[in-house]
Amino acid sequence: MEPSKYNRRKFIRSATAATSAAGLLSVFPGELLANSAGTTPETENSTEATIRTEPRINFSVIGINHNHIYGQAEAVIRGGGQLVSFYAREDDLAAAFSKRYPQAKRVTDEKEILEDKSIHLVLSSIIPNERAPLGIRVMQHGKDYMSDKPGITSLEQLAEVRRVQKQTGRIYSIMYSERFENRATVKAGELIKAGAIGKVIQTIGLGPHRISLSTRPPWFFDKKYFGGIITDIASHQFDQFLYFTGSTKAEVVFSQTGNVANPQYPQFEDFGDATIKGNGGTGYIRVDWFTPDGLQTWGDGRLTILGTEGFIEIRKNIDIAGRPGGNHLFLITKKDTQYIDCKDVVLPYGEQLVNDIVNRTETAMTQEHCFLATELALKAQKQARKLVLDKT
């Protein structure tokens, strides 16, 4: 087909249970994560909005240290990809993946995938600081690449990824799942494109998470592996800021990070925020690991988009006022206030990416947008002031 050594027991139990209960779920609940420092895409079982196309490309997976890989794979399968093989160093993670995708052959070396000319796209959710080096190898072997976020964990990695991407002309896509895999956020894009709230002035993106300490591997608590809280979680919010404001240039005005409640992990950060200014609008971002156990989801992810003629508020995972499920959108204009249930909105990213692979286009996300969102997160992380709270 040619297109134009960590503790993982809870991860396995989570993956197996979720697979048995709902084979078509895009991913597993965030509170079940065992191998991640990142955000989980939405968990919902609405099949009305799930459209699968016939396979047009072959794809493989290298590295499955975060269960975002299941959402990544489902997006590509929906869009017309055929999963043919995977490589994972960890036998237990591989067993869970094989159970979910028995059609995928497990190979013993990543080279078997990299050197297979029938494979067009490689997906990965390997440990974050390994994602960029892997993506470089993938592109150098003439294949396109989709990484879980954060797809790059340092400015030095970013410079090398940019160099190799330009040299090879391959696609380096990062799955910003809070936009691509959240139906309410997709709907917001449609409304804004139609002029529902006028010109966008500002975005406010909030990314709270439940820390679930007992499920986390050692690397989760060390910035050298995941890049820091802004690099990791806030990459979603930088992507949404650029997308909704239409900014093609931006700068970080202020940022700060801190470890305010987990001193037993000195290399960890549990809070971060940033203010940004672009040529299309402004933005504020806050991310944290303080979702309390009393909330019925891993995090009350929120996005507010302010326009000259109104505003949109999205509750991505839960409406604490009582409406069930996620994908809640509130549209407030000069005429009225509307609630829009977005559970049946189609998610286009997978199909768009497959189209881009076949046609060598940029409909899912431009390469510059992908890199700029990451660059802003990396710069905000690097220049962040240290937050120290006086608890006396």
C-alpha positions as CSV (number, residue, x, y, z in Angstrom):
1,M,0.0,0.0,0.0
2,E,1.7,3.1,-1.2
3,P,0.3,6.5,-0.2
4,S,0.6,9.9,-2.7
5,K,11.2,-1.7,34.9
6,Y,8.6,0.3,36.4
7,N,5.5,-0.9,38.4
8,R,2.9,-1.5,35.8
9,R,0.5,-3.9,37.5
10,K,-2.3,-1.3,37.9
11,F,-1.8,-0.3,34.3
12,I,-2.4,-3.8,33.1
13,R,-5.5,-4.2,35.3
14,S,-6.9,-0.9,34.1
15,A,-6.2,-1.6,30.4
16,T,-7.7,-5.1,30.6
17,A,-10.9,-4.0,32.4
18,A,-11.4,-1.1,30.1
19,T,-10.9,-3.2,27.0
20,S,-13.4,-5.8,28.2
21,A,-16.0,-3.2,29.2
22,A,-15.9,-1.0,26.1
23,G,-13.8,-2.1,23.1
24,L,-14.4,1.0,21.2
25,L,-13.5,3.6,23.9
26,S,-11.0,6.0,22.7
27,V,-8.9,5.7,25.8
28,F,-9.1,4.6,29.5
29,P,-10.1,6.8,32.4
30,G,-7.3,9.2,33.6
31,E,-7.5,8.0,37.2
32,L,-6.3,4.6,35.9
33,L,-3.1,5.8,34.5
34,A,0.0,4.0,35.6
35,N,2.7,5.2,33.3
36,S,2.2,8.9,32.6
37,A,2.9,12.4,33.5
38,G,0.3,13.7,31.1
39,T,-3.3,14.3,30.3
40,T,-5.7,11.6,29.2
41,P,-8.1,12.3,26.3
42,E,-11.8,12.1,26.9
43,T,-13.4,8.8,27.9
44,E,-16.8,8.3,26.4
45,N,-18.7,5.6,24.6
46,S,-20.7,7.5,22.1
47,T,-20.7,5.4,19.0
48,E,-23.1,7.7,17.0
49,A,-20.2,10.0,16.2
50,T,-17.7,7.3,15.5
51,I,-17.0,7.0,11.7
52,R,-14.5,4.5,10.4
53,T,-13.1,4.6,6.9
54,E,-11.5,1.7,4.9
55,P,-7.8,1.3,5.5
56,R,-5.6,3.5,3.3
57,I,-2.3,3.3,5.1
58,N,-0.4,0.9,7.3
59,F,0.8,2.1,10.7
60,S,2.8,0.7,13.6
61,V,3.5,1.5,17.2
62,I,6.9,1.8,19.0
63,G,6.7,2.4,22.7
64,I,3.5,2.2,24.9
65,N,4.5,3.7,28.2
66,H,1.4,5.9,28.4
67,N,-2.0,4.5,27.6
68,H,-2.7,7.5,25.4
69,I,-1.5,5.1,22.8
70,Y,-4.9,3.6,22.7
71,G,-6.5,6.9,21.8
72,Q,-3.8,7.6,19.3
73,A,-4.4,4.2,17.6
74,E,-8.1,4.5,17.6
75,A,-7.9,8.0,15.9
76,V,-5.8,6.6,13.1
77,I,-8.0,3.5,12.7
78,R,-11.1,5.7,12.5
79,G,-9.3,7.8,9.9
80,G,-8.3,4.9,7.6
81,G,-5.2,3.3,9.1
82,Q,-4.5,-0.3,9.5
83,L,-2.4,-1.3,12.6
84,V,0.0,-4.0,11.5
85,S,2.8,-4.3,14.2
86,F,4.2,-2.9,17.4
87,Y,7.3,-2.9,19.5
88,A,7.5,-2.6,23.2
89,R,10.3,-3.4,25.6
90,E,8.0,-4.3,28.5
91,D,6.3,-7.7,28.3
92,D,3.4,-6.7,30.5
93,L,2.5,-3.6,28.5
94,A,2.9,-5.6,25.3
95,A,0.5,-8.2,26.6
96,A,-2.2,-5.6,27.3
97,F,-1.7,-4.0,23.9
98,S,-1.9,-7.4,22.1
99,K,-5.1,-8.2,23.9
100,R,-6.7,-5.0,22.6
101,Y,-5.2,-5.3,19.1
102,P,-4.6,-9.0,18.3
103,Q,-4.2,-8.2,14.7
104,A,-0.9,-6.3,15.4
105,K,2.2,-8.4,15.3
106,R,4.7,-7.8,18.1
107,V,8.2,-7.5,16.8
108,T,11.5,-8.0,18.7
109,D,13.3,-4.9,17.5
110,E,12.1,-1.4,16.5
111,K,14.3,-1.8,13.3
112,E,11.8,-4.3,12.0
113,I,9.2,-1.5,11.9
114,L,11.6,1.3,10.8
115,E,12.9,-0.8,7.9
116,D,9.5,-2.1,6.8
117,K,8.7,-0.1,3.6
118,S,5.0,-1.1,3.8
119,I,4.6,1.0,7.0
120,H,3.7,4.7,6.5
121,L,3.2,6.0,10.0
122,V,4.6,5.3,13.4
123,L,2.8,6.1,16.7
124,S,4.5,6.3,20.1
125,S,3.8,7.0,23.7
126,I,7.2,6.0,24.9
127,I,8.7,7.8,28.0
128,P,8.5,11.5,27.1
129,N,12.2,12.3,26.8
130,E,12.6,9.5,24.3
131,R,9.9,10.6,21.9
132,A,11.8,13.2,19.9
133,P,14.9,10.9,19.4
134,L,12.5,8.2,18.2
135,G,10.7,10.6,15.9
136,I,14.0,11.6,14.3
137,R,14.8,7.9,13.6
138,V,11.3,7.4,12.2
139,M,11.6,10.4,9.8
140,Q,15.1,9.4,8.7
141,H,13.6,6.1,7.7
142,G,11.1,7.8,5.4
143,K,8.0,7.5,7.6
144,D,5.6,9.9,9.2
145,Y,5.3,10.1,13.0
146,M,2.7,10.8,15.6
147,S,3.8,11.3,19.2
148,D,1.8,11.5,22.4
149,K,2.3,14.8,24.1
150,P,4.8,16.1,25.1
151,G,6.3,15.2,21.8
152,I,9.5,17.1,22.6
153,T,11.0,17.8,26.1
154,S,13.8,20.3,25.4
155,L,14.6,23.2,23.1
156,E,17.7,21.3,22.0
157,Q,15.5,18.4,20.9
158,L,13.1,20.8,19.2
159,A,15.9,22.3,17.1
160,E,17.1,18.8,16.0
161,V,13.5,17.7,15.2
162,R,12.9,20.8,13.1
163,R,16.1,20.2,11.2
164,V,15.4,16.6,10.4
165,Q,11.7,17.3,9.6
166,K,12.7,20.0,7.1
167,Q,15.4,17.7,5.7
168,T,13.2,14.7,5.2
169,G,9.8,16.4,4.5
170,R,8.1,13.9,6.8
171,I,5.2,14.7,9.1
172,Y,5.9,15.1,12.8
173,S,2.5,15.3,14.5
174,I,1.9,15.6,18.2
175,M,-1.5,14.3,19.5
176,Y,-2.8,17.4,21.4
177,S,-5.7,15.2,22.5
178,E,-7.5,17.9,24.6
179,R,-8.4,19.5,21.2
180,F,-8.3,16.7,18.7
181,E,-10.1,14.1,20.9
182,N,-12.6,16.3,22.7
183,R,-15.8,16.7,20.9
184,A,-16.8,20.0,22.6
185,T,-13.5,21.6,21.7
186,V,-13.9,20.5,18.1
187,K,-17.4,22.0,18.1
188,A,-16.0,25.3,19.5
189,G,-13.7,25.5,16.5
190,E,-16.7,25.1,14.2
191,L,-18.6,27.8,16.0
192,I,-15.7,30.3,16.0
193,K,-15.1,29.7,12.3
194,A,-18.7,30.5,11.7
195,G,-18.3,33.8,13.6
196,A,-20.5,32.9,16.6
197,I,-18.5,35.0,19.1
198,G,-16.8,37.5,16.7
199,K,-13.0,37.9,16.8
200,V,-11.3,35.9,19.5
201,I,-9.5,38.0,22.1
202,Q,-8.3,35.6,24.7
203,T,-8.3,31.9,25.8
204,I,-8.1,30.7,29.3
205,G,-7.1,27.0,29.5
206,L,-7.2,25.1,32.8
207,G,-5.7,21.6,33.0
208,P,-6.2,20.1,36.5
209,H,-5.3,16.5,37.1
210,R,-5.6,13.8,39.8
211,I,-2.1,12.7,40.9
212,S,-2.9,9.1,41.9
213,L,0.5,8.6,43.6
214,S,0.2,4.9,44.0
215,T,-0.2,4.3,40.2
216,R,2.8,6.3,39.1
217,P,6.2,5.0,37.9
218,P,9.5,6.5,39.2
219,W,10.1,8.6,36.1
220,F,6.8,10.4,36.6
221,F,8.4,12.4,39.5
222,D,11.6,13.5,37.7
223,K,11.6,16.4,35.3
224,K,14.4,15.1,33.3
225,Y,12.1,12.4,31.9
226,F,8.9,14.4,31.3
227,G,10.3,18.0,30.9
228,G,8.3,19.7,33.7
229,I,4.6,20.4,34.3
230,I,4.3,23.2,31.7
231,T,6.2,21.2,29.0
232,D,4.0,18.2,29.6
233,I,0.4,19.1,30.5
234,A,0.3,22.7,29.3
235,S,1.3,21.7,25.8
236,H,-2.4,21.1,25.3
237,Q,-3.3,24.7,26.3
238,F,-0.6,26.3,24.2
239,D,-2.0,24.4,21.2
240,Q,-5.5,25.6,21.9
241,F,-4.3,29.1,22.4
242,L,-2.7,29.2,19.0
243,Y,-5.6,27.5,17.3
244,F,-8.4,29.6,18.7
245,T,-6.7,33.0,18.5
246,G,-5.2,32.2,15.1
247,S,-1.8,33.3,16.3
248,T,1.2,32.4,14.2
249,K,3.6,34.2,16.4
250,A,3.6,34.4,20.2
251,E,5.7,35.1,23.3
252,V,5.6,34.0,26.9
253,V,4.9,37.1,29.1
254,F,5.2,35.3,32.4
255,S,5.4,31.8,33.8
256,Q,5.9,30.0,37.1
257,T,6.1,26.5,38.4
258,G,6.3,25.0,41.9
259,N,6.1,21.9,44.0
260,V,3.8,23.1,46.8
261,A,2.4,19.9,48.3
262,N,4.7,17.0,47.4
263,P,8.1,17.7,49.0
264,Q,8.9,14.0,49.1
265,Y,9.5,14.3,45.3
266,P,12.0,17.2,44.9
267,Q,12.2,16.9,41.1
268,F,8.5,17.0,40.7
269,E,6.2,20.0,39.9
270,D,2.5,20.0,40.9
271,F,1.6,23.6,39.8
272,G,2.3,25.8,36.8
273,D,0.8,28.8,35.0
274,A,1.7,31.1,32.2
275,T,0.5,34.2,30.4
276,I,1.1,34.5,26.7
277,K,0.6,37.1,23.9
278,G,0.2,36.3,20.3
279,N,-0.4,38.2,17.1
280,G,-4.0,37.0,17.2
281,G,-4.8,37.3,20.9
282,T,-3.8,36.7,24.5
283,G,-3.9,33.6,26.7
284,Y,-3.7,32.4,30.3
285,I,-2.9,28.8,31.2
286,R,-3.0,27.0,34.5
287,V,-2.1,23.3,35.1
288,D,-1.9,21.3,38.3
289,W,-2.0,18.0,40.0
290,F,-4.7,18.9,42.6
291,T,-7.9,17.2,41.5
292,P,-9.5,16.0,44.7
293,D,-10.8,12.4,45.1
294,G,-14.3,13.7,45.5
295,L,-14.5,14.7,41.8
296,Q,-16.0,11.9,39.6
297,T,-13.3,12.3,36.9
298,W,-9.5,12.8,36.7
299,G,-9.8,16.5,36.1
300,D,-12.3,19.3,35.5
301,G,-10.6,20.5,32.3
302,R,-12.0,23.8,31.2
303,L,-11.5,26.2,28.3
304,T,-13.0,29.7,28.0
305,I,-12.8,31.5,24.7
306,L,-13.5,35.3,24.8
307,G,-14.6,37.0,21.6
308,T,-15.7,40.5,20.7
309,E,-19.4,39.3,20.3
310,G,-19.6,36.7,23.1
311,F,-17.8,33.8,24.7
312,I,-17.7,30.0,24.8
313,E,-17.0,27.9,27.9
314,I,-16.2,24.2,27.6
315,R,-16.3,21.7,30.4
316,K,-14.4,18.9,28.8
317,N,-14.8,16.0,31.2
318,I,-17.6,16.9,33.6
319,D,-20.3,19.4,34.4
320,I,-20.3,19.8,38.1
321,A,-23.8,21.3,37.9
322,G,-25.1,17.8,37.3
323,R,-25.3,17.1,33.6
324,P,-23.9,13.6,32.9
325,G,-20.7,12.8,30.9
326,G,-18.4,15.2,29.3
327,N,-18.2,17.4,26.2
328,H,-20.3,20.3,27.6
329,L,-20.3,23.6,25.7
330,F,-21.9,26.8,26.7
331,L,-22.3,29.6,24.1
332,I,-23.1,33.1,25.3
333,T,-23.9,35.7,22.7
334,K,-25.7,39.1,22.5
335,K,-28.9,37.2,21.8
336,D,-29.0,34.4,24.4
337,T,-27.2,31.7,26.3
338,Q,-27.1,28.2,24.9
339,Y,-26.0,24.8,26.2
340,I,-24.8,22.4,23.5
341,D,-24.3,18.7,24.2
342,C,-21.4,17.7,21.9
343,K,-21.4,14.0,22.4
344,D,-22.2,13.3,18.8
345,V,-19.6,15.6,17.2
346,V,-17.3,13.8,14.8
347,L,-13.6,13.8,15.7
348,P,-11.8,14.7,12.4
349,Y,-8.1,14.5,13.4
350,G,-7.5,10.9,12.5
351,E,-9.0,11.1,9.0
352,Q,-7.3,14.4,8.4
353,L,-3.9,13.0,9.4
354,V,-4.3,10.0,7.1
355,N,-5.3,12.3,4.3
356,D,-2.2,14.3,4.9
357,I,0.0,11.2,4.8
358,V,-1.6,10.1,1.5
359,N,-1.7,13.6,-0.1
360,R,1.3,15.3,1.6
361,T,-0.9,18.1,2.8
362,E,-1.4,19.9,6.2
363,T,-5.1,19.7,7.0
364,A,-4.9,18.1,10.4
365,M,-2.4,20.6,11.7
366,T,0.4,22.6,10.1
367,Q,3.9,21.6,11.0
368,E,4.7,25.1,12.1
369,H,1.7,25.1,14.5
370,C,2.7,21.8,15.9
371,F,6.3,23.0,16.6
372,L,5.2,26.5,17.8
373,A,2.9,25.1,20.5
374,T,5.7,23.0,21.7
375,E,8.3,25.8,21.5
376,L,6.0,28.1,23.7
377,A,5.6,25.4,26.3
378,L,9.3,24.7,26.4
379,K,10.2,28.4,26.7
380,A,7.6,28.9,29.4
381,Q,9.0,26.0,31.3
382,K,12.6,27.1,30.9
383,Q,12.0,30.7,32.1
384,A,9.4,29.9,34.8
385,R,10.0,31.5,38.2
386,K,10.0,29.2,41.1
387,L,6.8,29.4,43.1
388,V,7.3,29.1,46.8
389,L,4.3,29.6,49.1
390,D,4.6,30.7,52.7
391,K,2.6,28.2,54.6
392,T,3.3,29.7,58.1
